[in-house]
Amino acid sequence: MYDVASLIKKAAVEAFEAEKPAAVMFGTVTGLAPLVIDVGQKLKLSGERLVAMKGAGFSAGDAAVLLREQGGQRFIVLGVV
């Protein structure tokens, strides 16, 4: 059996998440060729999902500052701290 209230709540949360404005996030550089950044245990970003500033230098283990685009599909790497 489905709990209708839970389904409605889940749908509302998913709709809100999809419309989130940009957000600042932090991650750890774990790969360089290609660039890979881990954001928590469940999110590993690489490839087309990352947009890095030209001339940015990264080293494994660096703490990276990311700006998530609205909708959460791509992340702009602002730099390292």
C-alpha positions in Angstrom: 0.0 0.0 0.0 1.1 3.5 -0.7 0.9 6.2 1.9 -0.7 9.1 -0.1 0.6 11.8 2.4 4.2 10.5 2.0 3.9 10.5 -1.8 2.6 14.1 -1.9 5.3 15.2 0.5 8.0 13.5 -1.6 6.6 15.1 -4.8 6.6 18.5 -3.1 10.2 18.1 -1.9 11.4 17.0 -5.4 9.7 19.9 -7.0 11.3 22.3 -4.6 14.8 20.7 -5.1 14.4 21.1 -8.9 13.8 24.8 -8.6 16.6 25.5 -6.1 18.6 28.6 -6.9 22.4 28.4 -7.2 24.1 27.2 -4.0 27.7 27.3 -2.8 29.1 23.8 -2.0 32.5 22.4 -0.9 34.3 19.3 -2.1 37.6 17.6 -2.2 39.7 17.1 -5.4 40.3 13.4 -5.8 41.3 13.2 -9.5 43.2 15.5 -11.9 43.0 13.9 -15.4 40.0 14.2 -15.6 39.2 16.6 -12.7 37.1 14.7 -10.1 35.6 16.4 -7.0 33.9 14.5 -4.2 31.1 16.3 -2.5 30.1 14.1 0.4 29.8 10.4 0.2 27.1 10.2 -2.4 28.2 12.8 -4.9 31.2 12.5 -7.2 31.5 15.1 -9.9 33.6 14.9 -13.1 33.4 15.6 -16.8 30.8 17.8 -18.3 29.2 18.4 -14.8 32.2 20.5 -13.8 33.1 23.8 -15.3 36.5 25.0 -14.1 37.9 28.5 -14.5 40.8 28.8 -17.0 44.2 28.7 -15.5 42.9 27.1 -12.3 45.5 24.8 -10.7 44.3 21.9 -8.7 46.1 19.2 -6.6 44.7 16.0 -5.2 43.3 16.7 -1.7 42.6 20.4 -2.3 39.3 21.7 -0.8 37.3 23.1 -3.8 34.6 25.8 -3.7 31.7 25.0 -6.1 28.7 27.0 -7.3 25.9 24.7 -8.2 23.8 26.0 -11.1 20.0 26.2 -10.7 18.6 22.7 -11.0 21.9 21.1 -9.9 23.1 19.7 -13.3 26.4 21.5 -13.5 28.9 22.9 -11.0 31.2 25.8 -11.5 34.5 25.4 -9.7 35.3 28.8 -8.2 38.7 27.8 -6.8 40.4 26.0 -4.0 40.8 27.0 -0.4 
